[in-house]
Amino acid sequence: MLAVSCVSQSADDPLSGLEVGERPDPEVPDGWVRVRLRATALNHHDLWSLRGVGLPADRLPMVLGCDGAGVTDDGREVVVHAVVSTPEWTGDETLDPKRTLLSEKYDGTLAEQVVVPARNVLPKPAELSFEEAACLPTAWLTAYRMLFTQSGLRPGDRVLVQGAGGGVATAAIVLARAAGCVVYATSRDADKRERAKALGAHEVFESGARLPEKVDAVMETVGKATWSHSMRALRPGGTLVVSGATSGPDPSADLNRLFFLQLRVVGSTMGTREELSSLLRFCAANGVRPLVDGVAPLAEARQSFARMAGGDVFGKLVLTT
Ligand SMILES: NC(=O)c1ccc[n+]([C@@H]2O[C@H](COP(=O)([O-])OP(=O)(O)OC[C@H]3O[C@@H](n4cnc5c(N)ncnc54)[C@H](OP(=O)(O)O)[C@@H]3O)[C@@H](O)[C@H]2O)c1
């Protein structure tokens, strides 16, 4: 099968370890299913793997990819849930200390085929195309859990989304708007700010700019570059939900503000099978669709990776087989 693999790792030149080529078809273990992928999508996670973060070198070569939608051997159209928990684990899969994401221990979705535990596929709603469905299991699921499980937001509440161009951030803007929140977003780039507004943000600001009012919750994936602004933006008792640190993982915690204003800082990672099921229903029922920046054949994955590494992306990059 054709696959996109990480064959070596480099912090400075991540694309040097990317290989697009033939790999053996996977075996299907008992209790697992094969999905012949129709569409898959890139995430920043794939770049972290190429940089040597989260993927030990002794597991290479590894097929990359967490997002995918396709057809099982028995003909079901499915979406892949990328969080693989241990077989004996029950409940929230993201809380299993031994959980792993596709492409960390088991080969991922940037291929013509992937094998996953049977419980890691969900029916693809007929309303969503394979390309649209393939965008949902990672960035969109992460945004869904941040907003609707971790933040305590209710319709009418005010939310700030930092770094409007990212996959998680664009998802958070669309989902928060559809759920009836007042949505503020920041971006360093004027063009991205305009596009964030077109997506559903009520008002957009330069990174670090003063907001017209304090917000109930902040969705943070940028990290060091926006952290102190996120802390300043919150009303007393507000909640900062953080799921990533693209600009660096070492924010100054602003401890005085944290305790004096009784803020809550909540970490969030991916989402459960149940949350993915709800997200799929949410999109199918409400006409909400992921924002796709580009679609290319799997064989041209290198160009898409180069775009993601360059940061000039607004929404998801999809690869089709
Ligand atoms: N925990 C999880 O389950 C999970 C799931 C998915 C993603 N993530 C993580 O979340 C983060 C976001 O991933 P993503 O794929 O959505 O997007 P991304 O491509 O990493 O970009 C996020 C945004 O960060 C902003 N940004 C980057 N560097 C910046 C800087 N120096 N100063 C200010 N802003 C900066 C950019 O916004 P502007 O250009 O608009 O300013 C960019 O659009 C990643 O670190 C990823 O690993 C975590």
PDBQT file of the ligand as one rigid body, heavy atoms in Angstrom, charges set to zero:
ROOT
HETATM    1  N1  LIG A 401      -3.924  17.952  23.061  1.00  0.00    +0.000 N 
HETATM    2  C1  LIG A 401      -4.477  17.486  21.947  1.00  0.00    +0.000 C 
HETATM    3  O1  LIG A 401      -5.235  16.549  21.939  1.00  0.00    +0.000 OA
HETATM    4  C2  LIG A 401      -4.198  18.198  20.689  1.00  0.00    +0.000 A 
HETATM    5  C3  LIG A 401      -4.943  17.914  19.551  1.00  0.00    +0.000 A 
HETATM    6  C4  LIG A 401      -4.694  18.671  18.390  1.00  0.00    +0.000 A 
HETATM    7  C5  LIG A 401      -3.700  19.639  18.430  1.00  0.00    +0.000 A 
HETATM    8  N2  LIG A 401      -2.961  19.822  19.555  1.00  0.00    +0.000 N 
HETATM    9  C6  LIG A 401      -1.900  20.822  19.638  1.00  0.00    +0.000 C 
HETATM   10  O2  LIG A 401      -2.491  22.103  19.546  1.00  0.00    +0.000 OA
HETATM   11  C7  LIG A 401      -1.612  22.993  18.868  1.00  0.00    +0.000 C 
HETATM   12  C8  LIG A 401      -2.349  23.618  17.702  1.00  0.00    +0.000 C 
HETATM   13  O3  LIG A 401      -2.383  22.722  16.650  1.00  0.00    +0.000 OA
HETATM   14  P1  LIG A 401      -3.128  23.084  15.318  1.00  0.00    +0.000 P 
HETATM   15  O4  LIG A 401      -2.820  21.978  14.366  1.00  0.00    +0.000 OA
HETATM   16  O5  LIG A 401      -4.525  23.406  15.632  1.00  0.00    +0.000 OA
HETATM   17  O6  LIG A 401      -2.516  24.455  14.816  1.00  0.00    +0.000 OA
HETATM   18  P2  LIG A 401      -1.045  25.012  14.465  1.00  0.00    +0.000 P 
HETATM   19  O7  LIG A 401      -0.786  24.817  13.033  1.00  0.00    +0.000 OA
HETATM   20  O8  LIG A 401      -0.044  24.446  15.411  1.00  0.00    +0.000 OA
HETATM   21  O9  LIG A 401      -1.240  26.568  14.717  1.00  0.00    +0.000 OA
HETATM   22  C9  LIG A 401      -1.798  27.130  15.838  1.00  0.00    +0.000 C 
HETATM   23  C10 LIG A 401      -1.773  28.644  15.717  1.00  0.00    +0.000 C 
HETATM   24  O10 LIG A 401      -0.773  29.106  16.593  1.00  0.00    +0.000 OA
HETATM   25  C11 LIG A 401      -0.511  30.438  16.230  1.00  0.00    +0.000 C 
HETATM   26  N3  LIG A 401       0.916  30.658  16.455  1.00  0.00    +0.000 N 
HETATM   27  C12 LIG A 401       1.925  29.848  16.129  1.00  0.00    +0.000 A 
HETATM   28  N4  LIG A 401       3.096  30.364  16.533  1.00  0.00    +0.000 NA
HETATM   29  C13 LIG A 401       2.802  31.547  17.118  1.00  0.00    +0.000 A 
HETATM   30  C14 LIG A 401       3.564  32.569  17.722  1.00  0.00    +0.000 A 
HETATM   31  N5  LIG A 401       4.888  32.491  17.830  1.00  0.00    +0.000 N 
HETATM   32  N6  LIG A 401       2.917  33.651  18.203  1.00  0.00    +0.000 NA
HETATM   33  C15 LIG A 401       1.572  33.752  18.121  1.00  0.00    +0.000 A 
HETATM   34  N7  LIG A 401       0.804  32.808  17.549  1.00  0.00    +0.000 NA
HETATM   35  C16 LIG A 401       1.414  31.720  17.062  1.00  0.00    +0.000 A 
HETATM   36  C17 LIG A 401      -0.907  30.614  14.796  1.00  0.00    +0.000 C 
HETATM   37  O11 LIG A 401      -2.007  31.498  14.763  1.00  0.00    +0.000 OA
HETATM   38  P3  LIG A 401      -2.061  32.865  13.930  1.00  0.00    +0.000 P 
HETATM   39  O12 LIG A 401      -1.082  32.734  12.791  1.00  0.00    +0.000 OA
HETATM   40  O13 LIG A 401      -3.470  32.940  13.504  1.00  0.00    +0.000 OA
HETATM   41  O14 LIG A 401      -1.692  33.906  14.898  1.00  0.00    +0.000 OA
HETATM   42  C18 LIG A 401      -1.367  29.234  14.386  1.00  0.00    +0.000 C 
HETATM   43  O15 LIG A 401      -2.447  29.294  13.510  1.00  0.00    +0.000 OA
HETATM   44  C19 LIG A 401      -0.400  22.161  18.433  1.00  0.00    +0.000 C 
HETATM   45  O16 LIG A 401       0.648  22.407  19.333  1.00  0.00    +0.000 OA
HETATM   46  C20 LIG A 401      -0.896  20.734  18.526  1.00  0.00    +0.000 C 
HETATM   47  O17 LIG A 401       0.134  19.820  18.804  1.00  0.00    +0.000 OA
HETATM   48  C21 LIG A 401      -3.209  19.143  20.681  1.00  0.00    +0.000 A 
ENDROOT
TORSDOF 0
